[in-house]
């Protein structure tokens, strides 16, 4: 039961923070290939080590992106245009609208 939970959280973190694009699919493919093999091992110590590693990697992904969001919110000398576009897009989506893409020649 714990293995399924860790696996699900890891896939969610990869999907959310790394992306769903086709050229980034190798991250998800690696996880789906390696993870079932670790739960099928007869050595419970190795299985637990792999579960801990997957949990730690999930925590790392979430923490790095949370720190990045905090730095953006503190306005630490970074370009905030992408952040503002994302924020405006979320606000518009919450009422059922979509912000049009700006044409750039």
C-alpha positions in Angstrom: 0.0 0.0 0.0 2.8 2.4 0.9 4.6 1.7 -2.4 1.5 2.7 -4.4 1.2 5.9 -2.5 4.9 6.8 -3.0 4.6 5.9 -6.7 1.5 8.1 -7.2 3.0 11.1 -5.4 6.2 10.8 -7.4 4.3 10.7 -10.7 2.2 13.7 -9.7 5.4 15.7 -8.8 7.1 14.9 -12.0 3.9 15.8 -14.0 3.5 19.0 -12.1 7.0 20.3 -11.9 8.9 18.8 -14.8 6.1 18.8 -17.3 3.8 16.8 -19.5 5.4 17.6 -22.8 6.5 14.8 -25.1 10.2 15.6 -25.1 10.1 15.3 -21.2 8.4 11.9 -21.3 11.6 10.0 -20.5 11.3 11.0 -16.8 7.9 9.4 -16.5 9.0 6.4 -18.6 12.0 5.8 -16.3 9.8 5.9 -13.2 7.2 3.5 -14.7 9.9 1.1 -15.8 12.0 1.0 -12.6 9.3 1.4 -9.9 7.4 -1.9 -10.4 10.7 -3.8 -10.4 11.6 -2.4 -7.0 8.4 -3.7 -5.4 8.9 -7.1 -7.0 12.3 -7.6 -5.3 12.5 -10.4 -2.7 14.8 -8.3 -0.6 12.6 -6.0 1.6 15.6 -3.8 2.6 16.4 -2.9 -1.0 12.7 -2.3 -1.6 12.5 0.0 1.4 15.6 1.9 0.3 14.1 2.5 -3.2 10.8 3.7 -1.6 12.8 6.1 0.6 14.7 7.3 -2.4 11.5 7.9 -4.4 9.9 9.7 -1.5 13.0 11.9 -1.0 13.1 12.8 -4.7 9.4 13.7 -4.6 10.1 15.9 -1.6 13.1 17.5 -3.4 11.1 18.3 -6.5 8.3 19.9 -4.5 10.7 21.8 -2.3 12.8 23.3 -5.1 9.7 24.5 -6.9 8.2 25.9 -3.7 11.4 27.8 -3.1 11.3 29.2 -6.6 7.8 30.4 -6.0 8.8 32.1 -2.8 11.7 33.8 -4.5 9.3 35.1 -7.2 6.9 36.4 -4.5 9.8 38.2 -2.7 10.7 39.9 -6.0 14.4 38.9 -5.8 15.7 40.6 -8.9 14.1 38.2 -11.4 12.0 38.8 -14.4 8.4 38.5 -13.2 6.7 38.7 -16.6 6.3 34.9 -16.9 5.0 34.7 -13.3 2.5 37.5 -14.0 1.3 35.8 -17.1 0.8 32.6 -15.2 -1.0 34.4 -12.4 -3.3 36.3 -14.8 -4.0 33.0 -16.7 -5.0 31.3 -13.5 -7.3 34.2 -12.5 -8.9 34.2 -15.9 -9.3 30.5 -15.9 -11.1 30.6 -12.5 -14.0 32.5 -14.2 -13.9 30.4 -17.4 -11.9 32.8 -19.6 -8.6 32.3 -21.4 -6.0 35.0 -22.0 -5.1 35.3 -25.7 -1.6 34.8 -26.8 0.2 38.0 -27.7 1.6 38.0 -31.3 5.3 38.5 -31.4 6.9 38.8 -34.9 
